[in-house]
Amino acid sequence: MSGIFRKNNMANNLNRFRKLFPSDYNFYPKTWVLPGDLASFKNTVKQRKKIYIMKPEASSQGQGIYLVRGLSDIRETSHHIAQEYLMNPLLIDGLKFDLRIYVLITGCDPLRIFIHEEGLARFATEDYSPPNKQNFNDVFVHLTNYSINKNNPHFVQAAPGKKSHKRSLSSVLIQLSETGFDVEGIWDQICDIIVKTVITIQPSLTSTYRTCQPYDYTNGMCFEILGFDIILDSNLKPWLLEVNHAPSFSTDSPLDSAIKTAVISEALVLVDINDQKKKEFKTETKKMQRHRSLSARSLKPTKEESITRKIEEMKKRDSYEDSHCIGYIKLFPGCNDIYYEQFLKAASNSYYKLSTPKRSNTSFTGKGQDYEEDGRKNDPMTNISACLAKRRAAWS
């Protein structure tokens, strides 16, 4: 997962995909990975009088983040990323905020991605205004990290009936809906961002997984809960800020406890962890080891047997997941798999180019065009809400 949870790796991956698919991957602020992109970044700063935000490539909880308006403001370039600062964030109660979205990955070959219907909204603790001389270094205005803002004397912990600085995702979406905003459209775009981001690392995940578990047909030996941080601009466009591979599950308030307990417990139900599976896996592993020691060769199934077994296991997974999704909603595979196929192909091509240079001539030539089937254009936003609604109705 380091391809997306480290800021520098995610920037490299998403920048590469933005070159191939400019309109499809335009959900991530323009970013430079330093020191590699230092010359390009300095040239941009000279030509474009904007505000940029500097972040250490492997930090968390807002540590080491600061704003720059010119070259003289840059303190450090080693192991940092530089990013265009979002000047027009959507505000609630005059405050800047972001959304912590919980995403569950239950398989990598093929990808199996779920999003939890509940999450958190983290608010800055001082009224927002664009960076100026007075507030340029005020982290309580520009940063939404809970670990920073909880230290402000004005911080209000999550509590009923209060305008707190940490709220549930659902309460914020309801408030936006009551204001007249298209919440379903926002949610669809967030789902699309998640799938496209995870797709960029699918080939490397599969390679690592198959190296460790070459004969696992269930595609279910591992899982991970990720924390996607999304911010909305004043035009209601979601922007991906970062991905956390170990999102905080500390419970400083009843709100934290309720949401994070559901996220974890419902994930454990969905991945179906039990002693019976463990015993079956150990029995099959011992059988293969015994055969190898007696015959000096592995008990390797034929290609046809592998395909058949894999299909059977996938059907079992689908049936189980469809009846055990409580708070999670399946994003992938889903309604727009044909549309996402172009990104999967590009990810595979990119991965094999980097890992096997001699095979670099076997390239994918797509430039971000929409794929079509049966005369229908597969736009990412087409019928996602309807598909999700149908699944949710089936599970209830």
C-alpha positions as CSV (number, residue, x, y, z in Angstrom):
1,M,0.0,0.0,0.0
2,S,3.0,2.3,0.2
3,G,2.2,3.4,-3.4
4,I,-0.6,5.5,-2.1
5,F,-0.1,6.0,1.7
6,R,3.3,7.7,1.3
7,K,2.7,11.2,0.0
8,N,5.6,11.1,-2.5
9,N,4.6,7.7,-3.9
10,M,1.0,8.7,-4.3
11,A,2.0,12.0,-6.0
12,N,4.1,10.1,-8.5
13,N,1.4,7.6,-9.2
14,L,-1.4,10.1,-9.6
15,N,0.8,12.5,-11.6
16,R,1.6,9.7,-14.0
17,F,-2.1,8.8,-14.4
18,R,-3.0,12.4,-14.9
19,K,-0.7,12.6,-17.9
20,L,-2.5,9.6,-19.4
21,F,-6.0,10.6,-18.3
22,P,-6.1,14.4,-17.7
23,S,-9.8,14.7,-17.2
24,D,-10.3,11.5,-15.2
25,Y,-7.5,12.0,-12.7
26,N,-8.1,15.7,-12.1
27,F,-9.1,15.2,-8.4
28,Y,-5.7,15.7,-6.9
29,P,-4.1,19.2,-6.4
30,K,-1.1,19.8,-8.6
31,T,1.9,18.3,-6.7
32,W,5.7,18.3,-7.0
33,V,7.9,15.6,-5.4
34,L,11.0,17.2,-4.0
35,P,13.9,17.3,-4.6
36,G,13.3,15.6,-7.9
37,D,10.8,18.2,-9.1
38,L,12.6,21.1,-7.5
39,A,13.6,22.9,-10.7
40,S,10.0,22.6,-12.0
41,F,8.5,23.8,-8.8
42,K,10.8,26.8,-8.4
43,N,10.0,27.8,-12.0
44,T,6.3,27.5,-11.3
45,V,6.5,29.6,-8.1
46,K,8.3,32.3,-10.0
47,Q,5.7,32.4,-12.8
48,R,2.5,31.8,-10.8
49,K,1.9,33.9,-7.7
50,K,0.0,31.4,-5.8
51,I,0.1,29.8,-2.3
52,Y,1.7,26.4,-1.9
53,I,1.7,23.9,0.9
54,M,4.8,22.0,1.9
55,K,4.4,18.5,3.5
56,P,7.1,16.0,4.6
57,E,6.6,12.9,2.5
58,A,6.2,10.4,5.3
59,S,4.8,12.5,8.2
60,S,1.3,12.3,9.8
61,Q,-1.0,14.3,12.1
62,G,-0.1,17.6,10.3
63,Q,3.6,17.5,11.5
64,G,6.0,19.7,9.5
65,I,3.3,21.3,7.2
66,Y,3.6,25.0,6.3
67,L,2.6,27.4,3.6
68,V,4.9,29.2,1.1
69,R,4.2,32.1,-1.2
70,G,7.7,32.5,-2.6
71,L,11.0,30.8,-2.9
72,S,12.3,32.6,0.2
73,D,9.6,30.8,2.3
74,I,10.8,27.3,1.5
75,R,12.6,25.9,4.5
76,E,13.3,22.3,3.4
77,T,13.2,20.4,0.1
78,S,14.6,17.0,1.0
79,H,11.9,14.3,1.2
80,H,9.0,16.8,0.9
81,I,6.1,17.3,-1.5
82,A,4.9,20.8,-2.6
83,Q,1.2,21.2,-3.5
84,E,-1.0,23.9,-4.7
85,Y,-3.1,25.2,-1.8
86,L,-6.8,25.1,-2.2
87,M,-7.9,28.7,-1.8
88,N,-11.6,28.2,-2.0
89,P,-12.6,25.4,0.4
90,L,-16.3,24.8,1.2
91,L,-17.0,26.2,4.6
92,I,-19.5,25.2,7.3
93,D,-20.1,27.7,10.1
94,G,-17.2,29.7,8.6
95,L,-14.7,26.9,9.2
96,K,-12.6,24.8,6.8
97,F,-13.1,21.1,7.1
98,D,-12.2,17.8,5.5
99,L,-13.8,14.3,5.5
100,R,-12.3,11.1,6.8
101,I,-13.6,8.3,4.6
102,Y,-13.0,4.7,5.7
103,V,-12.3,2.3,2.9
104,L,-11.9,-1.5,3.2
105,I,-9.8,-3.5,0.7
106,T,-10.6,-7.2,0.9
107,G,-8.9,-8.5,-2.2
108,C,-6.3,-7.4,-4.8
109,D,-6.6,-10.0,-7.6
110,P,-9.2,-8.9,-8.5
111,L,-9.7,-5.8,-6.5
112,R,-12.5,-5.8,-3.9
113,I,-13.2,-2.3,-2.5
114,F,-15.8,-1.2,0.0
115,I,-16.6,2.2,1.5
116,H,-18.2,2.6,4.9
117,E,-21.3,4.7,4.9
118,E,-20.2,6.6,8.0
119,G,-17.0,8.6,8.7
120,L,-15.8,11.7,10.3
121,A,-15.6,15.4,9.5
122,R,-12.7,17.3,11.1
123,F,-12.9,21.1,11.4
124,A,-10.3,23.8,11.8
125,T,-10.9,25.8,15.0
126,E,-10.5,29.4,13.7
127,D,-12.7,31.1,11.0
128,Y,-11.2,30.7,7.6
129,S,-10.0,33.4,5.4
130,P,-7.5,33.1,2.5
131,P,-3.8,33.2,3.6
132,N,-2.7,36.7,4.4
133,K,-0.1,38.4,6.6
134,Q,-2.1,38.0,9.8
135,N,-3.0,34.3,9.4
136,F,-0.3,32.9,7.1
137,N,1.3,30.7,9.8
138,D,-1.9,30.0,11.8
139,V,-2.4,26.3,11.6
140,F,-5.8,26.5,13.4
141,V,-7.1,28.3,10.3
142,H,-5.5,26.4,7.4
143,L,-5.1,22.8,8.8
144,T,-8.0,20.5,9.7
145,N,-6.0,17.8,11.5
146,Y,-7.6,16.8,14.7
147,S,-4.2,16.2,16.4
148,I,-3.4,19.9,15.8
149,N,-6.8,21.5,16.4
150,K,-7.5,19.7,19.7
151,N,-4.8,21.8,21.2
152,N,-6.7,25.1,20.5
153,P,-8.5,26.4,23.6
154,H,-11.5,27.0,21.4
155,F,-11.7,23.3,20.4
156,V,-15.2,21.8,21.0
157,Q,-15.2,18.0,21.3
158,A,-18.0,16.1,19.6
159,A,-21.2,16.4,21.7
160,P,-24.9,16.5,20.9
161,G,-26.4,19.9,20.4
162,K,-23.0,21.6,19.9
163,K,-21.3,23.0,16.9
164,S,-18.2,20.8,17.5
165,H,-15.0,20.6,15.6
166,K,-15.4,16.9,15.0
167,R,-18.6,15.6,13.6
168,S,-20.0,12.5,11.9
169,L,-19.9,12.3,8.1
170,S,-23.6,11.7,7.9
171,S,-24.4,14.8,9.9
172,V,-22.4,17.0,7.6
173,L,-23.9,15.4,4.5
174,I,-27.4,16.0,5.9
175,Q,-26.6,19.6,6.6
176,L,-25.3,20.1,3.1
177,S,-28.4,18.4,1.7
178,E,-30.7,20.7,3.8
179,T,-28.8,23.6,2.3
180,G,-29.7,22.4,-1.2
181,F,-26.5,20.8,-2.3
182,D,-26.3,17.7,-4.4
183,V,-25.1,15.3,-1.8
184,E,-25.6,12.2,-4.0
185,G,-23.4,13.7,-6.6
186,I,-20.7,14.5,-4.1
187,W,-20.8,10.9,-2.8
188,D,-20.6,9.5,-6.3
189,Q,-17.5,11.6,-7.0
190,I,-15.8,10.5,-3.7
191,C,-16.5,6.8,-4.6
192,D,-15.0,7.4,-8.1
193,I,-11.9,9.0,-6.5
194,I,-11.4,6.0,-4.2
195,V,-11.6,3.4,-6.9
196,K,-9.3,5.3,-9.3
197,T,-6.7,5.8,-6.6
198,V,-6.6,2.2,-5.5
199,I,-6.4,1.0,-9.1
200,T,-3.0,2.7,-9.5
201,I,-1.4,0.2,-7.1
202,Q,-3.4,-2.9,-8.1
203,P,-0.6,-4.6,-10.1
204,S,2.0,-4.2,-7.3
205,L,-0.4,-5.4,-4.7
206,T,-1.2,-8.5,-6.8
207,S,2.5,-9.3,-7.4
208,T,3.3,-9.1,-3.7
209,Y,0.3,-11.1,-2.8
210,R,0.9,-13.9,-5.3
211,T,4.5,-14.1,-4.3
212,C,3.5,-14.8,-0.7
213,Q,0.3,-16.8,-1.4
214,P,0.7,-18.5,-4.9
215,Y,-2.0,-21.1,-4.3
216,D,-4.6,-19.0,-2.5
217,Y,-7.8,-19.0,-4.6
218,T,-10.0,-17.1,-2.2
219,N,-8.2,-13.7,-2.8
220,G,-9.0,-13.2,0.9
221,M,-5.9,-13.9,3.0
222,C,-5.4,-10.1,3.7
223,F,-7.4,-7.0,4.2
224,E,-6.8,-3.4,5.2
225,I,-8.8,-0.4,6.3
226,L,-7.6,2.8,4.8
227,G,-8.5,6.4,5.7
228,F,-9.1,8.7,2.7
229,D,-8.9,12.4,3.5
230,I,-11.2,14.4,1.1
231,I,-11.8,18.1,1.0
232,L,-14.6,19.9,-0.9
233,D,-14.1,23.2,-2.6
234,S,-16.7,25.9,-2.9
235,N,-17.9,24.4,-6.2
236,L,-18.6,21.1,-4.3
237,K,-15.8,19.3,-6.1
238,P,-14.0,16.7,-3.9
239,W,-10.2,16.7,-3.8
240,L,-8.1,13.9,-2.5
241,L,-5.6,15.2,0.1
242,E,-3.9,11.9,1.3
243,V,-4.5,8.3,2.1
244,N,-3.7,6.9,5.6
245,H,-2.7,3.2,5.8
246,A,-3.2,3.2,9.6
247,P,-5.9,5.7,10.3
248,S,-6.3,6.6,13.9
249,F,-8.8,4.4,15.8
250,S,-8.4,6.2,19.1
251,T,-11.6,7.0,20.8
252,D,-11.5,10.4,22.5
253,S,-15.2,10.9,22.4
254,P,-18.4,8.8,22.2
255,L,-18.7,9.8,18.5
256,D,-15.2,8.3,17.8
257,S,-16.1,5.2,19.7
258,A,-19.4,4.6,17.9
259,I,-18.1,5.2,14.4
260,K,-14.7,3.5,14.7
261,T,-16.2,0.5,16.5
262,A,-18.6,0.0,13.7
263,V,-15.9,0.4,11.0
264,I,-13.7,-2.3,12.6
265,S,-16.3,-4.8,13.8
266,E,-18.3,-4.7,10.5
267,A,-15.0,-5.1,8.5
268,L,-14.2,-8.3,10.6
269,V,-17.7,-9.7,9.7
270,L,-17.3,-8.9,6.1
271,V,-13.9,-10.5,5.7
272,D,-15.3,-13.6,7.4
273,I,-12.4,-14.4,9.8
274,N,-13.0,-17.7,11.6
275,D,-11.2,-20.8,13.0
276,Q,-12.6,-23.1,10.4
277,K,-10.9,-21.3,7.5
278,K,-7.7,-21.3,9.4
279,K,-7.9,-25.1,10.0
280,E,-8.7,-25.7,6.3
281,F,-5.8,-23.6,5.2
282,K,-3.3,-25.3,7.5
283,T,-4.6,-28.8,6.4
284,E,-4.2,-27.9,2.7
285,T,-0.7,-26.4,3.3
286,K,0.5,-29.5,5.2
287,K,-0.9,-31.7,2.3
288,M,1.1,-29.8,-0.2
289,Q,4.3,-29.9,1.9
290,R,3.9,-33.7,2.5
291,H,3.4,-34.3,-1.2
292,R,6.5,-32.2,-2.0
293,S,8.7,-34.1,0.5
294,L,7.6,-37.5,-0.8
295,S,7.6,-36.8,-4.6
296,A,10.3,-34.1,-4.8
297,R,7.8,-31.9,-6.6
298,S,5.0,-29.5,-5.6
299,L,1.3,-30.4,-5.9
300,K,0.7,-27.7,-8.4
301,P,-2.7,-27.6,-10.0
302,T,-3.2,-27.2,-13.7
303,K,-4.1,-23.8,-15.2
304,E,-7.7,-25.0,-15.8
305,E,-8.0,-26.3,-12.3
306,S,-6.8,-23.0,-10.9
307,I,-9.2,-21.0,-13.0
308,T,-12.2,-23.2,-12.0
309,R,-11.3,-23.1,-8.3
310,K,-10.8,-19.3,-8.4
311,I,-14.3,-18.8,-10.0
312,E,-15.9,-21.0,-7.4
313,E,-14.3,-19.1,-4.6
314,M,-15.2,-15.8,-6.0
315,K,-18.9,-16.8,-6.2
316,K,-18.7,-17.8,-2.6
317,R,-17.2,-14.5,-1.7
318,D,-19.9,-12.6,-3.6
319,S,-22.7,-14.5,-2.0
320,Y,-21.3,-14.0,1.5
321,E,-20.5,-10.3,1.1
322,D,-23.9,-9.5,-0.4
323,S,-25.5,-10.9,2.7
324,H,-23.1,-9.5,5.3
325,C,-22.5,-5.9,4.2
326,I,-23.9,-4.0,7.2
327,G,-22.3,-0.5,7.1
328,Y,-20.1,-1.1,4.0
329,I,-21.0,-0.6,0.4
330,K,-19.2,-2.4,-2.4
331,L,-17.6,-0.1,-4.9
332,F,-15.5,-2.5,-6.9
333,P,-16.4,-4.7,-8.7
334,G,-19.5,-2.8,-9.4
335,C,-21.5,-0.9,-11.9
336,N,-18.8,0.7,-14.0
337,D,-16.2,-2.0,-14.3
338,I,-15.9,-1.5,-18.1
339,Y,-15.1,2.2,-17.6
340,Y,-12.4,1.3,-14.9
341,E,-10.9,-1.3,-17.1
342,Q,-8.9,1.3,-19.0
343,F,-7.2,2.4,-15.8
344,L,-6.4,-1.2,-14.7
345,K,-4.7,-1.8,-18.1
346,A,-2.7,1.4,-17.8
347,A,-1.7,0.4,-14.2
348,S,-0.5,-3.0,-15.4
349,N,1.4,-1.5,-18.2
350,S,3.1,1.1,-16.0
351,Y,4.0,-1.5,-13.4
352,Y,5.6,-3.9,-15.9
353,K,7.5,-1.1,-17.5
354,L,9.0,-0.2,-14.2
355,S,9.7,-3.8,-13.0
356,T,10.8,-5.3,-16.4
357,P,12.5,-2.7,-18.6
358,K,13.2,-5.1,-21.4
359,R,9.4,-5.5,-21.9
360,S,8.7,-1.8,-22.0
361,N,7.7,-2.0,-25.7
362,T,4.5,-3.8,-24.7
363,S,2.6,-0.6,-24.0
364,F,-0.9,0.5,-23.5
365,T,-1.8,3.3,-25.9
366,G,-5.0,4.6,-24.3
367,K,-5.0,8.4,-23.7
368,G,-8.0,8.6,-21.4
369,Q,-10.8,8.0,-23.9
370,D,-14.1,6.6,-22.6
371,Y,-14.7,3.0,-23.3
372,E,-17.9,2.0,-25.0
373,E,-19.9,-1.2,-25.1
374,D,-23.2,-1.9,-26.9
375,G,-23.2,1.7,-28.0
376,R,-23.3,3.1,-24.4
377,K,-20.8,5.5,-23.0
378,N,-19.4,4.4,-19.7
379,D,-19.2,7.6,-17.7
380,P,-18.0,7.0,-14.1
381,M,-21.0,8.9,-12.7
382,T,-23.6,7.0,-14.7
383,N,-26.1,5.2,-12.4
384,I,-23.7,4.8,-9.5
385,S,-26.3,6.0,-7.0
386,A,-28.9,3.7,-8.5
387,C,-26.6,0.7,-8.3
388,L,-25.6,1.5,-4.7
389,A,-29.3,1.9,-3.7
390,K,-30.2,-1.4,-5.2
391,R,-27.4,-3.2,-3.3
392,R,-28.3,-1.5,-0.1
393,A,-32.0,-2.5,-0.6
394,A,-30.9,-6.1,-1.2
395,W,-28.8,-6.2,2.0
396,S,-31.5,-4.7,4.2
